[in-house]
Structure formats: structure tokens, C-alpha cells
Amino acid sequence: MPNTIIIGSGSYIPTQVIGKDHFMNSVFYTDEGDKITKPNEEVIQKFVDITEIENRRYLEDDELNSDLGYRAAKEAISDANIDPESLDYIIYASNFGEVGKNGHSNFMPSMSARLKNKLGITNRKCINYDMIFGCPGWVEAMILADTLIKAQKATTILVVGSETLSRVTDPYDRNKMIFADGAGAVVVKATDEENVGIIADNTVCDNSAELNYLEHAPSLKKDEDRNAMYIRMHGRKIYEYALKYVPDAIKETIDKAGLTLDDIDKILIHQANAKMDYAMISRLHKLYGKTGYDHDIAPMTIQQYGNSSVATIPTMFDLIIKGKMEGQQFKEKSNILFASVGAGMNINALVYRFP
């Protein structure tokens, strides 16, 4: 049975830097629809203290999701040194598709089809899939790619995560300060080398009471157009859910790989809130009887790039492997773990071993 290894990566981080002063003139409302009367300086600083997000990146007015995905994908294909016509599949993870300045989602044609077109691929046997799976979409796309390769349905696959969340945020919601834009991509390929690549994965879907912890909803300001829909995050419920279930899911994945936490060099975890990530990693360590941990095991980009959803993990992978993230590098033959939690609610993780 073939294994799945990463042979190239790319990312695109929008150039427009949005600092906290950008929100100083905002008018914020509570989840109950009441206007927040506290000074914006206080509201924003409390947000920074919890999330650690100082800056985030937004795409330009003339850019689209597929433009960001194209730039990341083109870099990954070049890094892999392959002919794009040789791709068997393109799997494109996003939550809202091609969002224009009007904030409307557009999935027709699909994001993967748009990307194939922009890459100029004419191979009719290059199949395009969209992965709509919340923030864990890119990790799930990697799991799907591995499944296709192990089933010998493909040998080379482009896996992209790209999102433009700045266009789907409610102007009256404090949580708009979390969201950002960006894209990351990898090319994966089948190999006959044993015990390398994706050696274990795990996915958990809780879609009962948890279904609407993240949802598409009208503005918090009740007299705004009720037909306009925005991303709505019920932060406390997500925080409690993540702390309860994500550490266990990660441990199950590590156990499935026949490893322990000491065997994992890096954990690249999706980032929506620094406080939540620290708590999840701390609880994971406690599952292994460890009371503290070196924060270097779980590097973070959220402080400067914000939450770019499906793009967070592949972007971080690309930055580290290319030496663009200060103080971070992957060791030869090491094991790293990708993990994410998001809308659905869905959790997933995979262990990757470098060849």
C-alpha cells in the first residue's frame, strides 16, 4: 500500500495589515442585541488579551478567494517541481467559497474548478473536489487525499485551504476582530517508502447540540437587514467543547500511530484564540501525565495573521519548512501533528512523518 508524502508547499498571506486601531470607531453589540457602552479601547484590549491577536491580514478589494488559492497553489506546484497537468485531483477547502464585496457566498462553479481553470490545467482526468468542513477543512482534505492515494486512485494531489473571512463578518460583532484572510497549499504524492508520510488520522463529528456553535446568521444589530448573513461564533460554547474533546481526539491519533507525545516534534493546531490553544495543548500534556509543556511544540501565527480558518495550518507548515518562521524548523525524520476544530462541530488530526 502506498504512503502519502508532501513534496511541495506554498502560501499566500495578504499584504493588507489590519491592526487594532482599525476597529476603534466600530459600534459593537452583544449576542442579545444590546449596544455595548464600554469604551472601544477597553473592548479591543480585552479581546487582544484573550486572543493575542494584534494584527490580521485582509485581501484587497479587487481580490477573490480563488486568487489567494491560486497564488498558494502555484507556489506549491513550483516547489514540488511537477507539471500541473500531472495532478490527479485538486481538493480545495473553504467555508464560504468565492465571496464578493457584497458578502455573498458563491460555490458555482466550485472553488476547485475555478482553481483548475486559473492554473490552466486542461487534463480532463484531473478531478476537482471542494471540501466544506469548517476550519478543519484542510486537514480533512489531507485525510481524503491520503485515502485516495492508499486506494491507488491517485498518485499526485494538490490540497488547498483558502478563505476570505473578512468579507463575511458582521460589522457589529466583536468577533469580527478574530477573522482574517489567507491561503496555503501542498502537493502530496504516493511513495512506496514504508512508515513515512501520513501514518495516522482521526476525525470526530458532533452534529447534534453542537451544530450551530458556528453558523451563518443575521447581524447582532436587530434593525439591520435580516437577509444579510454573517459568520456567527458562540465563543464560550466552542471553548468548552474544544477543551473537552480536542485533547482526547489528538491523543487517539497519536496512539493510533503507535507513538507517545514525546515522539511528536511539532503540533500545528488551528488557531482561533490563543487562550483556547494554550488550554488544549496543556490538557493534552496532562493526558500523558505532564504538568507543563514547552510552548515551542505548538508554534502560533495568530498574533500577526489572525484566524484564516482552513489556511492557518498549511500556511504555518509552509512558513516553517521554508525557514520563514523565526525559531521554528522541522527535524529530519521527525513526527509532526496537524489538528483542528471548527464548524459542525468537527475535530480532526493526523500524524505526519517526514521521509
C-alpha positions in Angstrom: 0.0 0.0 0.0 1.5 3.4 -1.0 2.0 6.2 1.6 1.4 9.9 1.2 4.2 12.4 1.4 4.3 16.2 0.9 6.6 17.1 -1.9 5.9 20.9 -2.2 4.2 23.7 -0.3 3.1 27.3 -0.8 1.2 30.1 0.9 -0.2 33.5 0.3 -0.5 36.0 3.1 -2.4 39.1 2.0 -0.4 42.3 2.2 -3.0 44.5 3.9 -2.2 44.6 7.6 -5.2 45.4 9.9 -4.2 46.5 13.4 -6.4 47.0 16.4 -6.8 50.7 15.6 -8.9 49.7 12.6 -11.7 48.8 14.9 -11.6 51.9 17.1 -14.7 53.5 15.5 -16.7 50.3 15.4 -20.1 50.0 17.2 -20.3 46.7 19.0 -23.4 44.7 20.1 -23.8 41.8 22.4 -25.2 38.4 21.4 -28.5 39.6 22.8 -28.6 42.6 20.5 -27.7 45.2 23.1 -25.3 48.0 22.3 -22.0 47.8 24.2 -21.4 51.0 26.0 -17.9 50.3 27.2 -15.2 52.4 25.5 -13.8 50.7 22.4 -10.3 50.9 23.8 -11.4 48.6 26.7 -13.4 46.2 24.4 -10.5 45.9 22.0 -7.8 45.5 24.6 -9.7 42.7 26.4 -10.0 41.0 23.0 -6.3 41.2 22.5 -5.6 40.0 26.0 -7.6 36.8 25.4 -6.8 36.0 21.7 -3.4 37.6 21.5 -4.3 38.9 18.0 -2.6 42.2 17.4 -2.8 42.2 13.6 -4.6 40.3 10.9 -4.4 40.2 7.1 -7.2 41.2 4.7 -7.3 40.7 0.9 -7.6 43.7 -1.4 -10.9 44.9 -2.8 -10.1 43.5 -6.3 -9.0 40.1 -5.0 -11.1 36.9 -4.6 -10.7 33.7 -2.6 -9.6 31.8 -5.8 -6.9 34.4 -6.4 -5.4 33.7 -3.0 -5.7 30.0 -3.5 -4.1 30.3 -7.0 -1.1 32.1 -5.6 -0.5 29.5 -2.9 -1.2 26.6 -5.3 1.2 27.9 -8.0 3.9 28.2 -5.4 3.3 24.7 -4.1 3.4 23.2 -7.6 6.6 25.1 -8.4 8.1 23.9 -5.1 7.1 20.3 -5.9 8.7 20.7 -9.4 5.9 19.0 -11.1 3.8 19.6 -14.3 0.4 20.7 -13.1 -1.1 18.6 -15.9 0.1 15.5 -13.9 -2.3 16.3 -11.0 -4.9 13.6 -10.4 -7.0 15.7 -8.0 -7.4 19.2 -6.7 -9.1 19.4 -3.3 -10.0 22.9 -2.2 -11.1 23.6 1.4 -13.1 26.7 2.2 -16.2 27.7 4.1 -17.8 30.4 2.1 -16.4 29.9 -1.4 -15.9 32.8 -3.8 -17.1 35.8 -1.7 -17.5 39.2 -3.4 -17.5 42.6 -1.7 -21.3 42.1 -1.2 -20.5 39.3 1.2 -22.5 36.6 -0.8 -21.1 33.1 -0.9 -20.7 31.6 -4.4 -19.9 27.9 -5.0 -20.9 27.7 -8.6 -18.6 26.8 -10.2 -16.8 25.1 -7.4 -13.6 26.6 -5.9 -11.6 23.7 -7.1 -12.9 24.1 -10.7 -12.1 27.8 -10.6 -8.6 27.0 -9.4 -8.0 24.4 -12.1 -9.1 27.0 -14.6 -6.7 29.6 -13.2 -3.8 27.1 -13.2 -4.6 26.5 -16.9 -4.9 22.7 -16.4 -6.6 21.1 -19.4 -6.3 17.5 -18.2 -9.9 16.2 -18.2 -8.9 13.4 -15.8 -7.7 16.0 -13.1 -10.7 15.8 -10.8 -11.8 18.7 -8.7 -13.3 18.4 -5.2 -14.4 21.0 -2.8 -14.1 20.3 1.0 -16.6 22.2 3.1 -15.9 21.0 6.6 -15.4 24.1 8.8 -12.0 25.2 9.9 -10.8 21.6 9.9 -11.4 21.5 6.1 -7.7 21.5 5.0 -6.8 18.7 7.4 -9.8 16.7 6.2 -8.8 17.3 2.6 -5.4 15.9 3.5 -7.1 12.8 5.0 -9.1 12.4 1.8 -6.0 12.8 -0.3 -4.3 10.1 1.7 -7.3 7.8 1.3 -7.3 8.3 -2.4 -3.6 7.5 -2.7 -3.8 4.5 -0.4 -6.7 3.2 -2.5 -4.5 3.7 -5.6 -7.0 6.1 -7.1 -4.3 8.8 -7.5 -0.6 9.4 -7.3 -0.4 13.2 -7.1 -2.9 15.6 -5.5 -3.0 19.4 -4.8 -4.5 20.2 -1.4 -5.5 23.9 -0.9 -7.0 25.8 2.0 -8.1 29.3 1.3 -10.5 31.7 2.9 -11.7 35.3 2.9 -13.4 35.7 6.2 -13.1 39.5 6.3 -16.0 39.6 3.8 -18.4 37.6 5.9 -18.1 39.3 9.3 -20.9 41.3 11.0 -19.7 44.9 11.4 -21.4 45.0 14.8 -19.8 41.8 16.2 -16.7 41.9 18.4 -15.7 38.5 17.0 -15.0 40.2 13.6 -11.6 41.0 15.1 -10.7 37.3 15.1 -11.1 36.6 11.4 -8.6 37.1 8.6 -7.8 36.0 5.0 -5.1 33.8 3.5 -4.3 30.6 1.6 -2.0 27.6 2.0 -1.4 24.6 -0.2 0.6 21.4 -0.5 1.3 18.9 -3.2 1.2 15.3 -2.0 2.4 12.3 -3.8 2.3 8.5 -3.5 5.5 6.7 -2.3 6.5 3.1 -1.8 8.7 4.1 1.1 7.4 2.5 4.3 6.5 4.2 7.5 6.6 7.8 6.2 4.0 10.5 5.3 0.6 10.3 6.9 0.8 7.4 9.3 -2.4 8.0 11.3 -5.5 10.1 11.2 -8.7 10.7 13.2 -11.9 12.5 12.6 -14.8 13.2 15.0 -18.1 14.8 14.0 -20.5 16.1 16.7 -23.5 17.5 14.9 -26.3 17.4 17.5 -26.5 20.1 20.1 -23.1 21.4 18.7 -24.4 22.0 15.2 -24.8 25.8 15.5 -21.9 26.7 17.7 -20.6 28.3 14.4 -23.3 29.4 12.0 -24.4 31.8 9.3 -26.7 34.3 10.9 -28.1 37.9 10.7 -26.4 40.9 12.3 -26.4 41.3 16.0 -27.9 44.8 15.4 -31.6 44.0 15.2 -32.6 46.8 12.9 -30.1 45.8 10.2 -31.2 43.9 7.1 -32.2 40.4 8.3 -31.5 38.9 4.9 -27.7 39.7 5.1 -25.9 36.7 6.7 -22.6 36.7 8.6 -20.4 34.3 10.4 -21.5 33.9 14.0 -19.3 32.3 16.6 -20.7 31.3 20.0 -17.3 31.5 21.7 -18.0 30.2 25.1 -19.6 27.0 23.8 -16.8 26.4 21.3 -14.2 27.0 24.0 -15.9 24.4 26.4 -16.4 21.9 23.5 -12.8 22.2 22.3 -11.2 21.8 25.7 -13.4 18.8 26.5 -12.9 16.9 23.2 -9.9 18.0 21.2 -7.1 16.8 23.5 -8.7 13.3 23.6 -9.0 13.3 19.8 -5.4 14.2 19.4 -4.2 11.6 21.8 -6.3 9.0 20.0 -4.4 9.9 16.8 -1.0 9.7 18.4 -2.0 6.3 20.0 -3.1 5.1 16.5 0.3 6.0 15.1 1.9 3.8 17.9 3.6 6.9 19.4 3.6 8.9 22.5 3.6 12.7 22.9 7.4 12.6 23.4 7.6 11.3 19.8 5.9 14.4 18.4 8.2 17.2 17.4 5.6 19.9 16.5 1.8 20.3 16.8 0.4 22.6 14.1 -3.0 23.3 15.5 -5.7 25.5 14.1 -5.8 28.9 15.8 -8.9 31.0 16.6 -8.0 32.0 20.1 -4.5 31.8 21.8 -6.0 31.2 25.2 -8.0 28.2 23.9 -5.0 26.7 22.1 -2.8 27.0 25.2 -5.5 25.3 27.2 -6.0 22.5 24.7 -2.3 21.7 24.5 -1.9 21.9 28.3 -4.8 19.4 28.7 -3.2 17.1 26.1 0.0 17.1 28.1 -2.0 16.2 31.2 -3.4 13.2 29.4 0.3 12.0 29.3 0.9 12.8 32.9 2.8 16.0 32.1 2.1 19.1 34.1 3.8 21.7 31.9 5.0 22.0 28.3 7.4 23.8 26.1 5.3 26.2 24.1 7.7 25.7 21.2 6.0 22.4 20.4 2.9 24.3 19.2 4.0 27.4 17.2 1.5 30.1 16.6 0.9 32.7 13.8 -2.5 34.1 15.1 -0.8 37.0 16.8 0.1 38.6 13.5 -2.1 36.9 10.9 -5.4 36.3 12.7 -7.7 33.3 12.1 -7.6 32.4 8.4 -9.6 29.2 9.0 -8.6 26.5 6.6 -5.5 28.4 5.6 -3.9 28.6 9.1 -2.3 25.2 9.2 -1.0 24.9 5.6 0.3 28.5 5.8 2.2 27.7 9.1 3.6 24.5 7.6 4.9 26.4 4.5 6.5 29.1 6.6 8.3 26.7 8.9 9.5 24.3 6.2 10.9 27.3 4.2 12.6 28.8 7.2 10.4 31.9 7.3 9.1 31.5 10.9 11.8 32.6 13.4 13.0 30.0 15.7 11.0 27.2 14.1 12.1 24.3 12.0 11.2 20.7 11.2 13.7 18.0 12.2 14.6 15.3 9.7 12.6 12.1 10.1 10.5 13.8 12.8 6.8 13.3 13.5 4.5 16.3 13.4 0.8 16.6 14.1 -1.9 18.6 12.4 -5.1 19.2 14.4 -8.2 21.3 14.0 -11.7 22.0 15.4 -14.5 24.0 13.9 -17.9 24.4 12.4 -20.1 21.3 12.5 -18.7 20.7 15.2 -15.9 18.7 13.6 -12.5 17.7 15.0 -9.7 16.0 13.2 -6.0 15.3 13.4 -3.2 13.5 11.6 0.3 12.4 12.3 2.9 13.1 9.5 6.4 11.6 9.5 9.0 13.3 7.3 10.8 10.9 4.9 
